[in-house]
Structure formats: structure tokens, C-alpha cells
Amino acid sequence: MEVVVTGRHCEITERYREHVAEKLTRLEKHDHRIMRMHVEVECETNPRQHDRAVRLELTAHSKGPVIRAEAAAEDKMAALDLALDKMAAQMRRAADRRRVHRGNKAPVSVGQALADTEPLLADAEEETSETLERQAGPIAVTGDGPLVVREKAHQASPMTLDQALYEMELVGHDFYLFVDKESERPSVVYRRHGYDYGVISLDLGAGD
């Protein structure tokens, strides 16, 4: 397994690279197909963020889907351990999900998913109705918190819903954006509770 370690705003020593390579061998018992691991270490320069001074992202490239996990801690060693634990847990959850019978754990319908979220949306709107709105460039922001926008673009191929659920587990997120192979619609699958999921799809022709 090839291991590549890169740093942003911090120095990566040869000793730390060796430590990372040794630690990453733990993951091979969960997925023996891993060919390359990319470890990105970013150091926070703001002294107020001392408890999250280091953010570390792991990306595993294998013959299957890409697996990603990230964590933040006071130092490089602690951030690495946290990210490793997250990635191992994601691999175990993905393996568990494959063992769940598909027919018994089908995602709820779009209508039901939206109906379930309507009360939550109504409460959120009521809470923010009296909150002042400010303009940050082209974006309207409510509240007085800082605006942080992080953009990422990923190459994607159409996939089945079952594959999207599998990849969502591997990246460790509660949602996953994909293009449905059957309907060719942009869709989002999201975690509800346990092994229950919801799906929201966009009908691009609805406004015509």
C-alpha cells in the first residue's frame, strides 16, 4: 500500500511519515484492496482553535469506491488516531449494511421523507423569523455567526441506489449526492435512524 502524506501550513517530518505508514496498516484487515492512502495534514494558525489545531483527512483509494475520513485534534498524533478510528468504523458499517436484507430495509418514499421533515422545517423557520439577515457578498446570511463556504467538486458516474448507500457509509457522511442510474436524476440519500434511509430526487423537467 502506497502512503502519501502532505502538509498545509505545517512541516511533515520523516519520523511522522513513518509513524503514519505504520498506523495505516491497521486498515488493511478491513479492506485488503487498498492500493493508495493520501493523508492531508492542515494546521490551524488561529490560537483560539488550539483544541482543533490540526485537521487531518484520510483518503483511501482501492479497487472499490473511495473511502474518506477526517478529524481534528490538538496535535498530529491525536488527529491521526481519531481519523483512523472513523475510517475503520465506516468500513465496518459498510460491511454490516451489505449483510442487511435489501427488501427489509428499503428507503422510504420521497413523499414520506418530505412529510417527516416538514414539522422540523416549520420549527426552524419560526425560530429564525425574527433573526436579522445580513449580506455577505452575493449570499444572504441570517444570524451573527461567521460565513464559511467550502466548495468541493467530485467526478461521478451514474449509480444505483444500493451503491449510493454503500458509498455513503464509506465516506462516513449522513447523506450522499449521486446521479440515479435508472432515472438519471440528481438525487440525495440520507440517513434517518438505524438502517432506515430517505431519498430526495430532483425532477429537472418540472419547471418546463
Secondary structure, DSSP 4 states (H G I P E B T S, - for coil): -EEEEEEESS---HHHHHHHHHHHGGGGGT-TTEEEEEEEEEE---GGGGGG-EEEEEEEEESS--EEEEEEESSHHHHHHHHHHHHHHHHHHHHHHHHS-GGGGPPBPHHHHHHHHHHHHHHHHHHHTTS-EEEETTEEEESSSPP-----------B-HHHHHHHHHHHT-SEEEEEBTTT--EEEEEEEETTEEEEEE--TTTT-
